[in-house]
Amino acid sequence: MTPCFRPEDLYLYLEGELGPYEAAKLEEHLEVCAACREALAERRLLHEAFTGLPPFEVPAGFARSVMAALPEPETVRPGWLAPLAAAVAALVIGLFGFYAFTGATLAEVLASIDRVCGAASARFLPFLAKAFKVSALLLDVAADAAAAVVAGAGAFVRAAGPPGVALVVVLAGGAVLLAFCGAKRLLSAGERS
C-alpha cells in the first residue's frame, strides 16, 4: 500500500495538474484508502463551490477611493539642523551684543567666557564628583541593609514558625497603636497649654 497523498496533491488532481503517472498512482491509492477517498470528496465539494462562483470584478475608481480614505502622511519635521542653526545664530548675536556694549574684541570676549566657565567648573565639578561618590556609597549601604533585613526576616520566619510570626505582628501592631495614642496625647496636651 502506498502512503497517503498530501492535501496539495488532491487539489492538483482535482484541477487536472497532476501528471498521468501520479494521477494513476493516486487513483490506485483511492481504491484502497477510505480516508483519502473521504478527503478527496470534501475537497471536490470545495473545489466545485469555488469554481462555480462568478468572477469578481473590481468597480471602477476603487483604487482611487481607497487611496482617498487613507490618512495624509505626517509632515516632515526639521531634524537637528534647525535647532543647531538657531543656537549658532543666538551665539553670534550674543557675542556681537557683548562687543557692542563693552567694546572688547572677539578674542577678549572668548577669553572672558573661558575664564567664567573655567572658574565655574573648578568650583562645581569637585562637588559633583563627591556627590556622586557619596550617593553611590549610600546606595551600596542601602542595598546591603535591605539584603540583611530580608535575610534576617527569612531566618526569623523559618526559626519562629507561624505562631512566632503572629506574635511579632500583634506586638508590632500594639507598639504602633501605643505610639499613635501617645503622639495624639502629646499633641492635645500641647494645644491646651
Buried (B, 14 or more C-beta within 10 A) or exposed (E): EEEEBEEEBBBBBBEEEBEEEBBEBBEEBBEEBEEBEEBBEEBBEEBEEEEEEEEEEEEEEEEEEEEEEEEEEEEEEEEEEEEEEEEEEEEEEEBEEBBEEEEBEEEEBEEEEEEEEEEEEEEEEEEEEEEEEEEEEEEEEEEEEEEEEEEEEEEEEEEEEEEEEEEBEEEEEEEEEEEEEEEEEEEEEEEEE
